[in-house]
Amino acid sequence: ELSWPGLAVGDLFHRPRATVLVTVKGVDKLTLPVKGISYPIENAVPFSLDSVANAIHTLFSEETPVVLQLAPSEERVYMVGKANSVFEDLSVTLRQLRNRLFQDNSILSSLPLNSLSRNNEVDLLFLSELQVLNDIASLLSRHKHLAKDHSPDLYSLELAGLEEVGKRYGEDSQQFKDASQILVDSLQKFADDMFNLYSGNAVVEVVAVKAFNSPLMRKTRSILQSSQGETKNPYNLAYPYNYNYSVIFNIILWMMIGLALAVIVISYNLWNMDPGYDSIIYRMTNQKIRMD
């Protein structure tokens, strides 16, 4: 039994085929359903999934992985693999998002705005991020075969609209409370849609963070500064090994063992060799003496 709710027992041979990570900025807690597993994150620092996305694209380049990273408020988007063809119609710029909201099939026709306004830029930014969530699930539903393959899929979305609403109206305002509730309902619908598209083989994660702490920065110096000797590591740490270390180690090890065995065998045969019978040099010399 696990006392900490951040871990759960799962089937080792039945792993999820997709990971959906939604980062909500501006709030440290969301009232999510009880059926989900939640735990607090302390001292949150900015993170990036670029290395994970590149690894998936490299390892499964011949298959159909879907890798999508999107931050609508910053107009930052990264798509590789089949995501380029699936989400090519996805609105990513602020102008496209604004136009998408005022189309007939947008969420404005079905979403209760309550105290939010359609004429406020901050409210439209918040609503446009919810529109992106709805469009991602809608576009993926048209390509359900990508959710049935064996290649892993990665979705990383960063939502900052709620943070802008809090800055504009205040966290104690009715607009912020309504926006929080609308966001929770939209996230739940988005999680259910993605979970159903992958037939239950998907993990949907929501990271709510008030503000990221400043990470530790490595100090750099200009190349114009005078060069000094490298300072020794005070902790005497070994240098990091890469994935080629074990391969090179085995090649050198077995080559040295093989050379050592070869030297031993050759030395033993030379030591027990009879020059008169085993060596052609002495044999030919002996015959020449006899002929003379």
N, C-alpha and C positions, 0 to 999 in steps of 0.2 A: 504494500500500500504506500502511496506517495502522499506525503503531507503537503508538499509544495504544489500549487495548481499549475505551475509553469511547465510541468512534464506530464506526459501521458504515455500509456503503453500502446504500442501499435504493432502491426504485422511487419516483420523484417522483410518478407518477400513480397509485400504489397505496398509499395511506396507511392506517394502522390506524384502525379504527372505534371502538376502545375503549382506554382507559388505566386500568390497575389499579395503584394505588400502595398498598403495604402498608408502614407504618412500624413497625419493631420497636424498642422502647426497652429499655435495660438491657444491651445487648451491642453491641460495635463491629464484630463480624464473625460471619458465619454460614457454615457449611460447605455452600455451595450446589453444585449440579451444575456440572461443568466446562463444559458446553455454554452456560451463561449468560455474559453479559458483566458483569464486575464491576470496580469501581475504588474506591479509598478516598475518603472525604469528610472533609476537614479543616475544623475550626472550624465545625461544623454549628450553625446557629441555627434557632430555631423558624420554621416556614413555614406558610402557609395557602393553600388552594386555593379560598377563597370567591369571589375575583374571577373565577377560571376557571369555577366552577360557575354564577355569575350570568351570565357572558357566554354560556355554552352555553344556558342557559335563556332568555335574551333573544333570541338570534339564531335559535334553533330552537324557538321557542315553539309554532309551528303543527305541528311534527312530533312525533316520539316519542323525545326524548332521555331517557336514564336517568342521573340524577345522584344518587349515594349517598355520603355522608360519615358515618363511624361510628367512635366511640371507646367500646367497651363498658365499659371500666373507669371512665370518667367519665360514662356514660349520656348521651353527647352524640351526637345523630343529626341529619342534615340530608338530606332527600329532596325532590326537585323533579321535575317532569315525570311520566313514566310510572312512576318509582320508587315513587310513593305507592301505586299500585295493585299493583305487583309485589311489593313488600316490606312490605306492610301486616301480614303475619303474622310478620314477623321479630322475634325477641326482642331488645329493646334495653335494658331495665332489668335490674338485677342480680337482682331477684326472678324475672323472666321467664327469664333465662338459667339460673338455678339449677333452676327447674322443668323447663326444656327438657332439661337434662342427664339427668334421671332419667326421661325418657320412653323408650318401647321402641325407637324408631328413632334414638336419640342416638349419639354417637361413643363413649360409654363401653362399648357392647356390642362394638365392633370395634377399639378403640384399645388397644394395650398400655400400661398405666400404669407398669409397672416399679416404681420407688420412690415414685411419686406416690400420694397417698391421696385417696379420695373423701370423707373426713370432714374435710379441712382446707380452710378458706375460701380460702387463697391458691392451693392447687392447683385448687380449683373455679373460681376466677377465670381462671386460665390455661386450663383446659379449656373454659370457656365461650366464650372468644375463638376457640378452634379450632372450636367448634360453630357460631359465627357464620359462619366461612369456609365451612363445609360447607353451611349453610343458604342462603347467598347463591347458591352455584352450583346448589343444588337448586331454589330458587325460580325462578332465571333459566332453568333448563332447561324449566320449564313454560311459559315465554313466549319461545320461541325466535325468534318473529317480530321481537321487539325487537332481537335481535342481527343481524338480516338487513337492517335499514333503513339509510338513508344518514346518519342523524343521529349525531353523536359521543356516546359514553357515557363517564362518568367515575365511577370507584370509588376512594374514599380511605378506608383503614382504618388505625387506630392501635391497636397491640397493646402493652399494658403488663404483661401477665401474667407474662412471663418476667422482667421487672425485679423484680416483687414476689416471685417465687420466689427470685431471687438475694439479695434483702434478707432473706428469711425463713430460708433455709438456708445462704446463702453461695455464692459463685461456684465454690468448689472442692468443693462437695458433690455427691453422686451424684444428688440430686433435680434440681439445676440442669443437670447433664450430660444426664440423661434428658429433661428438659423441652426442652432445646435440640435434641436429636435428634428428638423428637416434633414440635416446631415446624417444623423443616426438612422433614420428611416431609409434614406437613400443607400447608405452603406449596407444595411441589412438586406435590402432588395438586390444590390449588386453582388453581395456575397452569395445569396441564394441562387442567383442566375449563374454565376461562375461555377458554383458547386454542382449545379444540375447539368451544366454543359459538359463538365468533366466526369459526370456519373459518380460523383462523390469522391473522386481521386484528385482533389485540389485542397490546398491549404490557403486560407484567406487570413491575412494578418493586418491588423490596424495598429499603428504606432501613433499615439497621441502625445505630443510634446509641447510644452509651453514655449520653450526656447532652448536652442542647442547651446551647450557650454562651449567656450573656446577651446579647441584641442591644443595639445602641446605642439608648439611649432619648433622646427629644427632651425637653429640659427645658421645663417650662411654669411660668407664674407666675399668681398669683391676680389677679383683676380688682380686688381692693382695693389692690394695690400702686400706687405712684405711677407715672403714665405717663411714659415717656421716649421720646425720639426713636429711630426705628428705626436700628439700626446698618447701615452700608453693608456690602455683601458684599465681604469682603477679596479674593475671587478674581475678582470682576467677571464673574460668571456670568450668562448670559441667563436670563430667566424661561422656564419650560417651556411649549411650545406644545401645544394640544390638537388633536383631529382636525378641528375647524372652521376651523383657521387657513388651510389651503390653499384652502378654499371662499371664505372672506371675501376672501382676497388676490386670487383670480381675479376676483371680482365687482368689487372696487374698481379693479383694474388695467384691465380691459377697459372699464369705465364711464368712467374717466378718458381712455383712448385714444379712445373714441367721442365724448366731449364735446370733446376737443381737435380731432379731425377735423371735427366739426360747426362749431366756431368758425372754423376755417381756411376751410372751404368758404363759409360765410356771409360772412366778411370779404372773400374774393376776389370774390364776386358783387357785394357792395356797392361795392367799389372800382372795378369795371369797369362799373357801371350807368350808363346814359344817363338823366339826370333828365327829359329831354324826352319820351322814348319809353317808358322802362321804369317810370317812377313815375306812378301814377294821380293823385297830388296835383298835380304840376306840369302834367300833361295837362289836368285839369279847370280849373285856374287859368288856363291859356293860353286855353282855349275861352271862359271867362267874360270875359277881357279883350277878345277879338275881338268878342264880342256887344255889349259896351259901346261 
